[in-house]
Amino acid sequence: MKVTHTWSTFLVGLAAAVGAGISMGFAEALSDLELRAAMSMARLWRDQGKRDAARDLLAPVYGSFTEGFDTLDLKKAKGLLDELHA
């Protein structure tokens, strides 16, 4: 009986770990989509002369990232922010 309980405990732990991994992956994908959407809106507002609004939209989204600054999306976001600060 103890073996079954241990196996059940293992399966529950495994399911939780897989679920957490999926949740983390989903959260990362949402962050990437949020960044791309913010960049698109910021470019539109920049082109419409709304530079402050564009910067205010993009800066907190960019600031929420803690890694991956060598990726193309974050490099583009940084370049756009630098342009909006100029």
C-alpha positions as CSV (number, residue, x, y, z in Angstrom):
1,M,0.0,0.0,0.0
2,K,2.9,2.4,0.8
3,V,4.3,1.9,-2.7
4,T,1.0,3.0,-4.3
5,H,0.9,6.0,-2.0
6,T,4.4,6.9,-3.0
7,W,3.6,6.5,-6.7
8,S,0.5,8.6,-6.3
9,T,2.6,11.3,-4.6
10,F,5.1,11.2,-7.4
11,L,2.5,11.5,-10.1
12,V,0.8,14.4,-8.3
13,G,4.2,16.1,-8.0
14,L,5.0,15.4,-11.6
15,A,1.7,16.9,-12.8
16,A,2.3,20.0,-10.7
17,A,5.8,20.4,-12.1
18,V,4.6,20.0,-15.7
19,G,1.7,22.4,-15.1
20,A,4.1,25.0,-13.6
21,G,6.4,24.6,-16.7
22,I,3.5,25.0,-19.0
23,S,2.3,28.1,-17.1
24,M,5.8,29.6,-17.2
25,G,6.0,29.0,-20.9
26,F,2.6,30.5,-21.5
27,A,3.5,33.5,-19.4
28,E,6.7,34.0,-21.4
29,A,4.7,33.8,-24.6
30,L,2.2,36.4,-23.4
31,S,5.1,38.7,-22.4
32,D,6.5,38.4,-25.9
33,L,3.1,39.2,-27.5
34,E,2.6,42.1,-25.1
35,L,6.0,43.5,-26.1
36,R,5.2,43.2,-29.8
37,A,1.8,44.8,-29.4
38,A,3.2,47.6,-27.4
39,M,5.9,48.2,-30.0
40,S,3.4,48.3,-32.8
41,M,1.2,50.8,-30.9
42,A,4.3,52.9,-29.9
43,R,5.4,53.1,-33.6
44,L,1.9,54.2,-34.6
45,W,1.8,56.8,-31.9
46,R,5.3,58.0,-32.7
47,D,4.2,58.4,-36.3
48,Q,1.2,60.4,-35.2
49,G,3.4,62.7,-33.1
50,K,2.4,61.2,-29.7
51,R,5.9,60.4,-28.6
52,D,5.3,60.8,-24.9
53,A,2.3,58.4,-25.0
54,A,4.4,55.9,-27.1
55,R,7.2,56.0,-24.6
56,D,4.8,55.7,-21.6
57,L,3.2,52.6,-23.2
58,L,6.4,50.8,-24.2
59,A,8.7,51.6,-21.2
60,P,6.9,49.6,-18.5
61,V,6.5,46.6,-20.8
62,Y,10.2,46.7,-21.7
63,G,11.0,47.2,-18.1
64,S,9.2,44.1,-17.1
65,F,11.8,41.9,-18.8
66,T,14.7,40.6,-16.7
67,E,16.5,38.6,-19.3
68,G,16.7,38.0,-23.0
69,F,18.0,41.4,-23.9
70,D,20.1,39.9,-26.7
71,T,16.9,38.8,-28.5
72,L,15.8,40.7,-31.6
73,D,12.5,41.9,-30.1
74,L,14.1,43.4,-27.0
75,K,16.8,45.0,-29.1
76,K,14.2,46.6,-31.3
77,A,12.2,47.7,-28.3
78,K,15.3,49.3,-26.8
79,G,16.1,51.1,-30.0
80,L,12.5,52.4,-30.2
81,L,12.7,53.6,-26.6
82,D,16.0,55.3,-27.2
83,E,14.5,57.0,-30.2
84,L,11.4,58.1,-28.2
85,H,13.7,59.5,-25.4
86,A,15.7,61.6,-28.0
